[in-house]
Amino acid sequence: MAEATVSFAVERLGDLLIQEASFLYGVTNKVAEIQAELRWMKCFLKDADAKQDEDEMICNWIAEIREAAYDAEDVIQAFAFRVALRRRRGLQNILKRYAFIFSELMAVHMVGTEIDAIKNKLSSLTASLQRYDINKIREGSSSSRNSRQQLIRRPTYSHLDDKDTIGVGESTKILVERLVEPDKRCSVVCIYGMGGLGKTTLARKVYHHVRVRRHFDHFAWSPISQYLDIRAVVQGILIKLISPSGEQRREIDNMSDDEVLERLYKIQEEKKCLVVLDDVWRRQDWESLRPAFPIGKEGSRIVVTTRCQAASIVDPNMAFFHQPKFLTGEESWELLQRKALPTRNDDDPSIDNVEELGKEMVRYCGGLPLAIVVLGGLLATKHTFYEWERVQRNIKSYLRRGKDNYEQQGSGVSDVLALSYQDLPYYLKSCFLYLANFPEDYEIPTRPLVQMWVAEGIISEAREETLEDVAEGYLDELIGRCMVQAGRVSSNGRVKTCRLHDLMQDLCSSKAKEENFLEIINLQEVETFSSSRVTTLVPNKVRRRAIYLDQSIHMEIVNRNEGANSNANLNVENGMHLRSLLIFYPPTKNSVHWMMRKLDLKNFKLLRVLSLEGLSLEEKLPRAIGNLIHLKYLSLKYAKLLCFPSSIRNLSCIQTLDLRFVSVHRVTCSKVRDVIGRMKWLRHLCLPQYLNMDDSKVQWDSLSNLETLKNFNATQWAVKDLAHLAKLRKLKINNVKSFKELGVILKPSCPISNILHSLVLDDVSSKIEETDLRQLSICQHLYKLFLGGEINSLPGHHHFPPNLIKLTLWESHLKQDPIPILEKLLNLTTLHLKIDCYFGEEMVFSAHGFPRLKYLHVSYIDYLRRLRVDKGAMPNLKSLTIVRCKSLEMVPEGLRYITTLQALEIKYMHKEFMERLQVINGKEGEDFYKVQHVASISLIVENSQRGFK
């Protein structure tokens, strides 16, 4: 991780030397010297990182280098920005000019002194490194890394067929069918998932299955080292397949690499062979081995297990992919019993005493088989309720160690998961550790996440892509490595939310703490909220901080603290080095008012990321927020306040500004032109839903970098003012008087029409005509469209944007069925028809219509009585949601023909509709046969829910 920190520092200092050259006059040489020193150190950090767990001196040395790199970046960037700020203020008279020159000379002297101190520190570290002997680190790191890998990644063997396996029956059946069926297009079966998910166990089950043993002639199981030796792997597989005599073995030893590859290839062509490649890490490893296998031919098969998403390892056109599922609660408890209580009798009363504790512990394992097996092995040595209770109290540390003593190393769950972290390239390590900011089980919205990454500067510059696109690529790579789980996915395939498995979250948090990457202040673990208690939680030079506020902190305690100590706060003196501050708290408790009164923002001058989402603030933000001149990300989404101060205009570096706060009154903001117009680096701007402007003249064309604009109020500003925003990709406009106002941006000469990806038109006052909607056809890249307002009639399907993926119609008041037109939109995957979008009684989905539609949502259409779905309609539909359509009689007959349908959600429908779908006391409703093939059915009535699978 130190390599990542120093690499980013080297890149950042180089950027500053180029971008801020005029502001670094006088210290340029000193900056270049530090950059050179750090670049030299970077060469050895990868080797040193591998040994820091074994050598305390190396560990301390790495920590000091990391802090020096941070300090160098902080000092130089702060100096450059201060100089730039003074120059922008201008010089009004000769006295001020002399004062300015003097202050700049003083600033150069001061920053030069600071840089010299950092440089001397780096030189001292270099000297100590040389005294320690660089070659010793380099020579030792390789053997250290390999021995640790061998300790943790014990070789897997095909004959170790674990009898105590749970929950793999269905997966085994699927994979066996794939292996024995004569399909030459599927020569490779790829089992993928996060470490500890049971991929190897499943592969063994398949490998030993009786049908597989009868089908194939020869078998070979090959564990793949993280440091691949191609010759050893290929030769080992060949020997296992042919069982050579001594003379044949010597012949193979004397073959060239190409001859061994060719021999292995021919054996698999001539015989039906099954080869298992267990734990392949990289695509290049597979590509190196691929010439040894007859891909695309009938007969032999290859099984690959990998921690990465299969498509990132093996070509999807040649393989079948399968991801084992996490165990359910019942399966987890059954597996724990087999491991922890192997000799128990069903009548043994002792099981009742520990069952509650056991079930609570397996919940923490999150359905991960490895964690449950490790826990079971530990509990198998515990024979009393007290011992089980002690393990339950310290479940995290026990799972991390894996054994009940501190001498055993390398057998804990964290050690296995840590292999994935160690394999990350340096640019992904910081991204992964940043996820430790978020609480456990938190559904992380990816859009703000990547914006935070960019604001922090942990995303490398890209020449052609935007920084956010590069960041999303990094997130996709973490998901591809199965270290991060994808949550909700948008209509265009972009991951909207992500999360960490509980045990991966534990790994992430522990690594972040080891690297001093961030600090978590969890006030839920603090019984009394006092300044002295909190001070002990906060170390010096913390760069990132996340605060979890506790709902149980009552106002009485807060008032008592206030009375006892008017300066009780969160030790803000230690915030001077902070780069990010994220506060998590439900916006329903009064105690948060006190919290924000005591958070003195003026001390956080290096802050780049500030998230106060959902907090309840007193009246308005403190004016001191304007002092955060380095701030690039500020989110007040769902926060409660009356207004924001005009000092926000000083945030000239801001890239993301989310002002969608909540107020009981319409928010009034004066001098908006001065506030927003100065933010030339602004990329993403979200305005409050309801905003009164005393001065509505905003120079929108000065925001040349703006990519996202939400809640643009068409009654306050003119839409034509947006015409010159050449980078705008997402636009939400409220209170549109007439669709014709959009004509100025919906024409070929306007740059917006060529790059717009998402357009939301909310509350269009006048009726939208068919000719108005035809203008949208020029938006070639528009994939998301929301139309909120009355529509006279829809144009033909060829007048819609050609690449439209998601469409929402809201209060459209259409008199003709929209389906015959919309079902011809060939790329549409998501359709929402909401709140009186149609005044007719029947919608007809015809055969072959909506060829790519996956998600259909129909809600609050009062006059709709019938949905008719012809056979062959919506052949790829995955999810159907129907909400409060009070006249709808029943679900359509044609649903039984849609075999792809996985989820059906029915909400707030009338009693008769619900009863036709319910199964009560084993008796199926009249319409249940139409949906009995659907995996998940959810029936929700007012204040209750009935769901079944």
Beta strands, then each sheet from edge to edge (+ up, - down):
strand 1: 188-192
strand 2: 218-223
strand 3: 273-280
strand 4: 301-306
strand 5: 319-322
strand 6: 444-445
strand 7: 485-486
strand 8: 497-499
strand 9: 519-522
strand 10: 544-548
strand 11: 580-584
strand 12: 609-611
strand 13: 633-635
strand 14: 656-658
strand 15: 667-669
strand 16: 684-686
strand 17: 691-693
strand 18: 708-713
strand 19: 730-734
strand 20: 758-762
strand 21: 784-788
strand 22: 806-810
strand 23: 830-834
strand 24: 842-845
strand 25: 855-859
strand 26: 866-869
strand 27: 879-883
strand 28: 903-907
strand 29: 919-920
strand 30: 923-924
strand 31: 936-941
strand 32: 944-948
sheet 1: 2+ 3+ 4+ 1+ 5+
sheet 2: 6+ 8- 7+
sheet 3: 9+ 10+ 11+ 12+ 13+ 14+ 16+ 18+ 19+ 20+ 21+ 22+ 23+ 25+ 27+ 28+ 31+ 32-
sheet 4: 15+ 17+
sheet 5: 24+ 26+
sheet 6: 29+ 30-
end
